[in-house]
């Protein structure tokens, strides 16, 4: 095992990342060492790369970001169980305390002491990642590595989309980013009736139409949800809402166009000043459920089962780059004209 590896490092409190050699992480008790094959760039990574207000409050340089990955088990601590050297794995990016009330009750995604891989500790934008064995998840051999690298956001989409029964229901999705588009693919796979997905970015809406051809796309700067309801000959409002945008106007519109008794799964992060019509929530008996991360590990089981039974998120992947071309990947993400961007670490050798 070599002692140094290449990694993308946030060296200072400023925009950008640096590809440089750093020590290979040392395993702790119960850890596995994962040789990274591919990673995907997440919105969180964009915050860190661009060095915005959130990252300046949260990130402590120097550190290595990244939490969407697929790789193979390269080494194991003697207390790690359930894996063999060479197993292909992805992993849960939330490391939990195992001792709080929620952890003890099996609600690990609600652990109050969660440590985020690539946020609160070094992450996956590197040749090697150290992870507690409980966080590693074996990847079925029939699932492509590019798709497995996207398990983290796919898990967010699955957790959100499956929070409420969507079979035979009319579903509204606000936000046509990669997770919103994945959610559209998922609810169709699960038998919903109509899917409407809204955004203000035509490129994202075009990608949504490509990835989920029978969904109704709507640019909220030009049309209203009234048009979608009329065009689809819907008699009542939406039964299920999946709020992925974090946009106040989109959330407010969703609340206004829900059917009585409708249910909203809220993944998008909103400011404390976000305003919705609370009369509609009360008098229409709406349910609003906050969603965070993935249920450990039921969501992982569900998403792999769906991928093995025809779910296809590959169209959401728009860029595949060598990890040494990471700046092109971040530029694509910053352009607003990309889906998921994959970085391939297999060609990183002695020289970058």
C-alpha positions in Angstrom: 0.0 0.0 0.0 1.4 3.3 -1.0 1.8 6.1 1.6 0.7 9.1 -0.6 -2.3 9.7 -2.9 -3.7 12.4 -5.1 -6.6 14.3 -3.7 -8.6 17.5 -4.4 -7.9 19.7 -1.4 -9.5 22.8 -0.2 -6.2 24.3 1.0 -7.4 27.8 2.0 -10.5 29.8 2.7 -10.9 30.8 -0.9 -12.6 29.6 -4.1 -11.2 26.6 -5.9 -9.6 23.2 -5.1 -6.0 22.0 -5.6 -5.0 18.5 -6.9 -2.1 17.5 -4.8 -0.4 14.6 -3.0 -1.4 14.0 0.6 -1.0 11.0 3.0 -3.2 8.0 2.4 -5.7 8.0 5.3 -5.1 5.6 8.2 -7.8 3.2 9.2 -9.3 3.4 12.7 -11.1 0.6 14.5 -13.7 -1.0 12.3 -12.8 1.1 9.2 -12.4 0.0 5.6 -10.1 1.7 3.1 -11.8 2.2 -0.2 -9.9 2.7 -3.5 -12.0 5.3 -5.3 -13.0 4.5 -8.9 -15.4 7.3 -9.6 -17.0 10.3 -7.9 -19.8 12.6 -8.7 -19.9 16.3 -8.0 -22.7 17.4 -5.6 -24.3 20.8 -4.8 -22.5 20.7 -1.5 -19.2 20.3 -3.3 -20.1 23.4 -5.4 -20.6 25.4 -2.2 -17.2 24.4 -1.1 -15.5 25.0 -4.5 -17.1 28.4 -4.8 -16.5 29.3 -1.1 -19.8 30.9 -0.3 -21.3 32.0 3.0 -22.3 28.5 4.0 -18.9 26.9 3.3 -17.1 29.7 5.0 -19.1 29.0 8.2 -18.9 25.2 7.9 -15.6 24.1 6.3 -12.3 24.1 8.0 -9.4 24.0 5.5 -7.3 22.2 4.7 -9.7 19.3 3.9 -10.8 17.0 1.1 -14.5 17.3 0.0 -16.6 14.8 -1.9 -19.2 12.2 -0.7 -20.7 10.7 -3.9 -18.5 7.8 -4.9 -18.0 4.2 -5.9 -14.8 2.2 -5.3 -13.4 -1.1 -4.1 -12.3 -2.4 -0.7 -8.5 -2.1 -0.6 -7.9 -2.9 3.0 -9.9 -3.6 6.2 -9.4 -3.2 9.9 -9.6 -6.5 11.8 -12.9 -5.5 13.3 -14.6 -4.6 10.0 -17.1 -7.3 9.0 -19.2 -8.3 6.0 -16.8 -7.4 3.2 -13.9 -8.9 1.3 -11.0 -7.2 -0.4 -12.0 -6.2 -3.9 -15.7 -5.8 -3.1 -17.3 -2.9 -5.1 -18.9 -0.5 -2.7 -20.5 2.9 -2.4 -21.3 4.4 1.1 -23.5 6.4 3.3 -22.0 9.9 3.8 -23.5 10.5 7.2 -21.4 9.0 10.0 -23.7 8.6 13.1 -22.9 8.4 16.8 -24.8 5.0 17.3 -25.7 6.1 20.9 -28.3 8.8 20.7 -32.0 8.0 21.0 -32.6 8.0 17.3 -29.6 5.8 16.5 -30.7 3.3 19.2 -34.2 3.2 17.8 -32.9 2.5 14.2 -33.6 6.1 13.0 -30.0 6.7 12.2 -30.7 9.3 9.5 -32.0 11.5 12.3 -28.9 11.3 14.5 -28.3 14.6 16.1 -24.5 14.0 16.1 -24.0 13.2 12.4 -20.6 13.9 10.9 -20.7 14.5 7.2 -18.1 12.9 4.9 -16.5 15.5 2.8 -17.9 18.3 5.0 -16.9 17.6 8.6 -14.1 15.1 7.8 -12.1 14.3 4.7 -14.1 13.0 1.8 -14.0 11.0 -1.5 -12.3 13.4 -3.9 -9.1 11.3 -3.6 -7.6 8.0 -4.5 -8.6 6.5 -1.2 -11.3 7.1 1.4 -11.5 5.7 4.9 -15.0 4.9 6.1 -16.6 2.9 9.0 -17.5 -0.5 7.7 -21.1 0.1 8.8 -21.3 3.0 6.2 -20.1 0.9 3.3 -22.7 -0.6 1.0 -22.0 -3.4 -1.5 -23.0 -2.5 -5.1 -24.7 -5.2 -7.2 -22.5 -6.3 -10.1 -25.2 -5.4 -12.6 -25.3 -1.7 -11.7 -22.9 0.5 -13.7 -20.2 2.3 -11.8 -21.3 5.7 -13.1 -24.7 5.1 -11.6 -23.3 3.8 -8.4 -21.3 7.0 -8.0 -24.6 8.8 -7.9 -26.1 6.7 -5.1 -26.1 9.5 -2.6 -28.3 11.9 -4.6 -30.4 9.0 -5.9 -31.0 8.1 -2.3 -32.2 11.6 -1.6 -34.6 11.3 -4.5 -35.8 7.8 -3.5 -36.3 8.9 0.2 -38.3 11.9 -1.0 -40.3 10.2 -3.7 -41.3 7.2 -1.6 -42.3 9.1 1.5 -45.9 9.0 0.3 -47.8 6.6 -1.9 -47.6 7.9 -5.5 -49.3 5.0 -7.3 -52.1 6.4 -9.5 -51.5 9.9 -8.1 -50.8 13.3 -9.7 -47.3 14.4 -8.7 -45.8 17.9 -8.7 -42.0 18.2 -8.6 -40.5 21.7 -8.1 -36.9 21.9 -9.1 -35.4 20.1 -12.2 -32.0 19.6 -10.8 -30.5 16.1 -10.9 -32.4 15.0 -7.7 -35.7 16.4 -9.0 -35.2 14.7 -12.4 -34.3 11.4 -10.6 -37.5 11.8 -8.5 -39.5 12.1 -11.7 -38.0 8.8 -13.0 -38.7 7.1 -9.7 -42.4 8.1 -9.4 -43.0 7.0 -12.9 -41.4 3.7 -12.1 -43.7 3.4 -9.1 -46.9 4.0 -11.2 -47.9 7.6 -10.7 -50.5 9.1 -13.1 -49.3 12.6 -14.1 -45.9 14.1 -13.4 -45.4 17.9 -13.6 -41.9 19.2 -13.0 -41.2 23.0 -12.8 -38.0 25.1 -13.0 -36.8 28.4 -14.3 -33.9 26.9 -16.3 -34.8 25.7 -19.8 -31.6 23.5 -20.0 -32.6 21.6 -16.9 -36.2 21.2 -18.2 -34.9 19.8 -21.5 -32.8 17.3 -19.5 -35.9 16.4 -17.5 -37.8 15.8 -20.7 -35.0 13.6 -22.0 -34.7 11.5 -18.8 -38.4 11.2 -18.1 -40.0 11.6 -21.5 -43.6 11.6 -20.4 -43.3 14.2 -17.6 -44.9 17.6 -18.2 -42.2 20.3 -18.0 -43.1 23.9 -17.1 -40.9 27.0 -17.0 -42.3 29.0 -14.0 -41.2 32.3 -15.5 -43.5 31.9 -18.5 -46.4 29.7 -17.4 -48.4 28.9 -14.3 -49.5 25.6 -12.9 -53.0 26.4 -14.2 -51.8 25.7 -17.7 -50.4 22.3 -16.7 -53.6 21.3 -14.9 -55.7 22.4 -18.0 -53.4 20.7 -20.5 -53.4 17.4 -18.5 -57.2 17.6 -18.0 -56.7 17.3 -14.3 -59.9 17.7 -12.3 -58.4 18.5 -8.9 -55.1 19.6 -7.5 -51.9 17.6 -7.1 -52.0 14.6 -4.7 -48.3 14.5 -3.9 -45.7 17.3 -4.0 -42.0 16.8 -4.0 -40.3 20.1 -3.2 -36.7 20.0 -4.5 -35.9 23.6 -5.4 -35.5 25.5 -2.1 -37.3 28.4 -3.9 -40.0 30.3 -2.0 -42.1 31.0 -5.0 -42.1 27.4 -6.1 -43.0 26.1 -2.6 -45.8 28.6 -2.3 -47.2 27.6 -5.7 -47.0 23.9 -4.6 -49.1 24.6 -1.5 -51.6 26.6 -3.5 -52.1 23.8 -6.1 -52.4 20.8 -3.8 -55.5 18.7 -3.7 -57.3 18.7 -0.3 -55.5 16.1 1.8 -52.4 16.4 -0.3 -49.0 15.5 0.9 -45.7 17.4 0.4 -42.2 15.9 0.9 -39.9 18.8 1.5 -36.2 18.2 0.5 -35.3 21.7 -0.6 -33.7 24.0 2.0 -35.6 27.2 2.6 -34.7 30.5 4.3 -36.3 31.3 7.6 -38.2 34.1 5.8 -40.0 31.7 3.4 -43.7 32.4 3.3 -46.5 30.1 2.3 -50.3 30.2 2.6 -50.8 28.6 5.9 -54.6 28.8 5.5 -54.3 26.3 2.6 -52.2 24.0 4.8 -54.8 24.0 7.6 -58.1 24.2 5.8 -57.0 21.7 3.0 -55.6 19.3 5.5 -52.1 19.2 3.9 -49.2 17.2 5.2 -45.7 18.6 5.0 -42.9 16.2 5.7 -39.3 17.3 6.0 -36.8 15.0 4.3 -33.1 14.7 5.2 -30.6 12.4 3.6 -31.4 8.7 3.2 -33.0 6.2 5.6 -30.1 3.9 6.7 -30.3 1.5 5.0 -33.8 0.9 3.7 -33.4 3.6 1.1 -30.2 2.0 -0.2 -32.1 -1.4 -0.5 -35.0 0.3 -2.3 -32.9 2.2 -4.8 -30.8 -0.9 -5.8 -33.9 -3.0 -6.1 -35.5 -0.4 -8.5 -32.3 -0.2 -10.5 -32.4 -3.9 -10.9 -36.0 -3.8 -12.1 -35.7 -1.2 -14.8 -35.1 2.2 -13.2 -32.7 4.1 -15.4 -31.0 7.3 -14.2 -28.2 7.2 -16.7 -29.7 10.0 -18.8 -29.2 12.4 -15.8 -25.4 12.0 -16.2 -24.2 14.5 -18.7 -20.5 14.8 -18.2 -17.8 12.1 -17.7 -14.3 13.5 -17.1 -10.9 12.4 -15.9 -10.4 13.5 -12.3 -7.5 15.6 -13.4 -10.0 17.7 -15.5 -12.0 18.5 -12.3 -12.1 22.2 -13.1 -14.1 21.5 -16.3 -16.5 19.5 -14.2 -17.0 22.3 -11.7 -17.4 24.8 -14.5 -20.1 22.6 -16.1 -21.9 22.5 -12.8 -21.6 26.3 -12.3 -23.0 26.8 -15.8 -26.4 25.5 -14.8 -26.4 23.4 -18.0 -25.4 20.0 -16.6 -26.9 17.1 -14.9 -24.6 14.9 -12.8 -20.8 15.2 -13.5 -18.7 12.1 -13.0 -15.0 12.2 -12.2 -12.9 9.1 -13.1 -10.1 8.4 -10.7 -8.8 5.3 -12.4 -6.2 7.1 -14.4 -4.6 9.0 -11.5 -1.1 7.6 -11.3 2.2 8.8 -10.0 1.8 12.1 -11.9 -1.3 14.2 -12.3 
